[in-house]
Amino acid sequence: MQPQNIQEVLSRLESIIQWAKEKESPMGYFAALYYRMTLAVRDGILNGEFENGSRMEQMDVIFARRYFDAFDAWQAGQSPTLSWKCAFEAAQDDRITVMQHLLLGMNAHINLDLGIAAASVRQRDAIFGMRKDFMQINAIIERLTNQTQAQLAAIWLPFGWLDYFFRSEDEGWIGFSIRAARGAAWKSAQAIAFAPDKASEQANISALDQQVFALGTRLTQPGFWLKWLLKWMKNTEKGSVRAKIEILEKG
């Protein structure tokens, strides 16, 4: 049964995190980050940070359902969107670092799902009325991403230096940053909201999924030097999968 409110979203995320701990599945890394993200959005709603709190809860629930649908499809042996397929396949590759897993999850959920969720809440001109709240959600995501650096450093001590390197290579290697992603998601939301019919909407979503999948592929298949750097990172990460998930949960 799909969640109907933000508390039910949190409960479902807790169950996925627990499952991932028991199975020692890297799929729990993004779920732990997403749980903290959802808590922050819930607190933002309660604290009046949004212009329309009920609308933001509605969007948060629709946003989360896309992740749950993808997760459930994958668990059932079905094919989710290409973007999520890329992220979930990486969980079966023991060469992928925790940082890559987090970026793959954010890539699929922000670059693909967020714009679709926003367009589901408000169509055509009405979508412009939610721009401020949309950007506020993205600001929360960006803050949490910055906080996660300390957690990644607890998993891999030299992360502070590596993070600096990735920042300098942001556009060149992964082409991904939260700031760029949130701007792209807003553009995607507008394109989907103004689609003239269902066929055009699905065509827009399919094209977007292809683009996000291509970016995910770059995250899993970096260039030669970064490949070796990430191999070193993976080989020196500290703790079991369960222990790493617990570090990411702490916030």
C-alpha positions as CSV (number, residue, x, y, z in Angstrom):
1,M,0.0,0.0,0.0
2,Q,1.4,3.4,-1.0
3,P,2.0,6.0,1.6
4,Q,-0.7,8.7,2.0
5,N,1.3,11.2,4.1
6,I,4.8,12.1,5.1
7,Q,4.8,10.0,8.3
8,E,3.9,6.9,6.2
9,V,6.8,7.8,3.8
10,L,9.2,7.8,6.8
11,S,7.8,4.4,8.0
12,R,8.3,2.8,4.6
13,L,11.9,4.2,4.4
14,E,12.6,2.7,7.9
15,S,11.5,-0.7,6.6
16,I,13.8,-0.4,3.5
17,I,16.7,0.6,5.7
18,Q,16.1,-2.3,8.1
19,W,15.9,-4.7,5.1
20,A,19.1,-3.3,3.7
21,K,20.9,-3.8,7.0
22,E,19.8,-7.4,7.3
23,K,20.7,-8.1,3.7
24,E,23.9,-6.1,3.8
25,S,22.6,-4.3,0.7
26,P,24.2,-1.0,-0.5
27,M,20.7,0.0,-1.5
28,G,20.4,1.1,2.1
29,Y,22.9,3.9,1.6
30,F,20.6,6.2,-0.4
31,A,17.5,5.1,1.6
32,A,19.3,6.3,4.8
33,L,20.1,9.7,3.2
34,Y,16.6,9.9,1.8
35,Y,15.1,9.3,5.3
36,R,17.1,12.2,6.6
37,M,15.9,14.3,3.7
38,T,12.3,13.5,4.4
39,L,12.7,14.3,8.1
40,A,14.1,17.7,7.1
41,V,11.2,18.4,4.8
42,R,8.7,17.3,7.4
43,D,10.3,19.6,10.0
44,G,10.3,22.4,7.4
45,I,6.6,22.0,6.9
46,L,6.0,22.0,10.7
47,N,8.2,25.1,11.1
48,G,6.4,27.0,8.4
49,E,9.4,27.2,6.0
50,F,7.1,26.7,3.0
51,E,4.4,29.0,1.5
52,N,2.0,26.0,1.3
53,G,2.8,23.2,3.7
54,S,0.0,20.9,2.7
55,R,0.9,21.2,-1.0
56,M,4.5,20.4,-0.1
57,E,3.5,17.3,1.8
58,Q,1.4,16.2,-1.2
59,M,4.4,16.7,-3.4
60,D,6.8,14.9,-1.0
61,V,4.5,11.9,-0.9
62,I,4.2,11.7,-4.7
63,F,8.0,12.2,-5.0
64,A,8.6,9.3,-2.5
65,R,6.1,7.0,-4.3
66,R,8.3,7.1,-7.4
67,Y,11.2,5.8,-5.4
68,F,9.1,3.1,-3.8
69,D,7.6,2.1,-7.1
70,A,11.1,1.7,-8.6
71,F,12.4,-0.2,-5.5
72,D,9.4,-2.6,-5.5
73,A,9.7,-3.2,-9.3
74,W,13.3,-4.1,-8.9
75,Q,12.7,-6.3,-6.0
76,A,10.0,-8.1,-8.0
77,G,12.3,-8.7,-10.9
78,Q,10.7,-6.1,-13.1
79,S,12.3,-3.1,-14.8
80,P,12.0,0.3,-13.2
81,T,13.0,3.5,-15.1
82,L,16.4,3.3,-16.7
83,S,17.7,5.9,-14.2
84,W,16.8,3.7,-11.2
85,K,17.9,0.5,-13.0
86,C,21.4,2.0,-13.2
87,A,21.4,2.8,-9.5
88,F,20.0,-0.5,-8.4
89,E,22.4,-2.5,-10.7
90,A,25.3,-0.7,-9.0
91,A,24.2,-2.2,-5.7
92,Q,25.3,-5.6,-7.1
93,D,28.7,-4.3,-8.1
94,D,31.2,-4.6,-5.2
95,R,33.5,-2.1,-6.9
96,I,31.1,0.9,-6.3
97,T,31.9,3.3,-3.5
98,V,29.4,4.6,-1.0
99,M,29.7,8.1,-2.5
100,Q,28.9,6.7,-5.9
101,H,25.8,4.9,-4.6
102,L,24.6,8.2,-3.0
103,L,25.1,10.1,-6.2
104,L,23.4,7.5,-8.3
105,G,20.4,7.6,-6.0
106,M,20.2,11.4,-6.1
107,N,20.7,11.4,-9.8
108,A,17.7,9.2,-10.4
109,H,15.5,10.8,-7.7
110,I,16.3,14.5,-8.2
111,N,17.2,14.7,-11.9
112,L,14.3,12.4,-13.0
113,D,11.7,12.0,-10.2
114,L,11.5,15.5,-8.7
115,G,10.4,17.3,-11.8
116,I,7.8,14.6,-12.5
117,A,6.4,14.9,-9.0
118,A,6.2,18.7,-9.2
119,A,4.3,18.5,-12.5
120,S,1.9,15.9,-10.9
121,V,1.0,18.4,-8.2
122,R,0.5,21.5,-10.4
123,Q,-0.2,21.6,-14.2
124,R,0.5,24.4,-16.7
125,D,0.6,27.9,-15.4
126,A,-0.2,26.7,-11.8
127,I,3.3,25.2,-11.6
128,F,4.8,28.7,-11.4
129,G,3.1,29.3,-8.1
130,M,5.1,26.6,-6.4
131,R,8.5,27.6,-7.6
132,K,9.6,29.1,-4.3
133,D,8.6,26.0,-2.3
134,F,10.2,23.8,-5.0
135,M,13.5,25.6,-4.6
136,Q,13.2,25.4,-0.8
137,I,12.9,21.6,-0.9
138,N,16.0,21.6,-3.1
139,A,17.8,23.9,-0.6
140,I,17.1,21.3,2.1
141,I,18.5,18.6,-0.2
142,E,21.6,20.6,-0.7
143,R,22.2,21.2,3.0
144,L,21.8,17.5,3.7
145,T,24.3,16.7,1.0
146,N,26.8,19.0,2.5
147,Q,26.3,17.4,5.9
148,T,26.8,14.0,4.4
149,Q,30.4,14.9,3.7
150,A,31.3,14.4,7.4
151,Q,29.6,11.0,7.3
152,L,31.5,10.0,4.3
153,A,34.7,11.1,6.0
154,A,33.9,8.7,8.8
155,I,33.6,5.9,6.3
156,W,36.7,6.9,4.3
157,L,39.1,9.2,6.1
158,P,40.6,11.1,3.1
159,F,37.2,12.1,1.8
160,G,37.7,15.7,2.6
161,W,40.6,15.9,0.1
162,L,38.7,13.8,-2.5
163,D,35.6,15.9,-2.1
164,Y,37.7,19.0,-3.0
165,F,39.0,17.1,-6.1
166,F,35.5,16.2,-7.2
167,R,34.3,19.7,-6.7
168,S,36.9,21.0,-9.0
169,E,36.1,18.3,-11.6
170,D,32.3,18.6,-11.0
171,E,31.3,19.5,-14.6
172,G,34.1,17.5,-16.2
173,W,33.7,14.1,-14.6
174,I,30.2,13.6,-13.2
175,G,28.5,16.7,-14.6
176,F,26.5,16.7,-11.5
177,S,25.9,19.0,-8.5
178,I,22.8,19.6,-6.4
179,R,22.6,23.2,-7.6
180,A,22.7,22.1,-11.2
181,A,20.3,19.3,-10.6
182,R,17.7,21.4,-8.9
183,G,17.7,23.9,-11.8
184,A,17.4,21.1,-14.3
185,A,14.6,19.5,-12.3
186,W,12.6,22.7,-12.4
187,K,13.0,23.0,-16.1
188,S,11.9,19.4,-16.5
189,A,8.8,20.1,-14.3
190,Q,7.8,22.9,-16.5
191,A,8.3,20.9,-19.7
192,I,6.1,18.1,-18.3
193,A,3.5,20.4,-16.8
194,F,3.0,22.1,-20.2
195,A,2.9,18.9,-22.3
196,P,-0.2,19.2,-24.6
197,D,-1.3,15.6,-24.1
198,K,-0.4,12.4,-22.3
199,A,1.6,11.0,-25.2
200,S,3.8,14.2,-25.2
201,E,4.2,14.0,-21.4
202,Q,5.4,10.4,-21.6
203,A,7.7,11.3,-24.4
204,N,9.2,14.1,-22.3
205,I,9.7,11.7,-19.4
206,S,11.2,9.0,-21.5
207,A,13.7,11.4,-23.0
208,L,14.6,12.8,-19.6
209,D,15.1,9.2,-18.3
210,Q,17.5,8.5,-21.1
211,Q,19.5,11.7,-20.2
212,V,19.6,10.8,-16.5
213,F,20.5,7.2,-17.3
214,A,23.5,8.5,-19.4
215,L,24.7,10.6,-16.4
216,G,24.3,7.6,-14.1
217,T,26.4,5.5,-16.5
218,R,29.1,8.1,-16.3
219,L,29.0,7.8,-12.5
220,T,29.6,4.1,-12.7
221,Q,32.1,4.2,-15.5
222,P,34.5,7.1,-14.8
223,G,37.7,7.8,-16.7
224,F,41.0,6.0,-16.1
225,W,42.5,8.0,-13.3
226,L,39.3,8.5,-11.4
227,K,38.6,4.8,-11.8
228,W,41.8,3.9,-10.0
229,L,41.2,6.6,-7.4
230,L,37.7,5.2,-6.7
231,K,39.2,1.7,-6.5
232,W,41.5,2.9,-3.8
233,M,38.6,4.6,-2.0
234,K,36.5,1.4,-2.1
235,N,39.3,-0.8,-0.9
236,T,40.0,1.5,2.1
237,E,36.4,2.2,3.1
238,K,35.8,1.4,6.8
239,G,33.1,-1.0,8.1
240,S,30.5,-3.4,6.9
241,V,27.6,-2.4,4.7
242,R,25.4,-2.3,7.8
243,A,27.9,-0.2,9.7
244,K,28.0,2.3,6.8
245,I,24.3,2.5,6.6
246,E,24.2,3.3,10.4
247,I,26.7,6.1,9.9
248,L,24.6,7.6,7.1
249,E,21.5,7.4,9.3
250,K,23.0,9.5,12.1
251,G,22.6,12.9,10.4
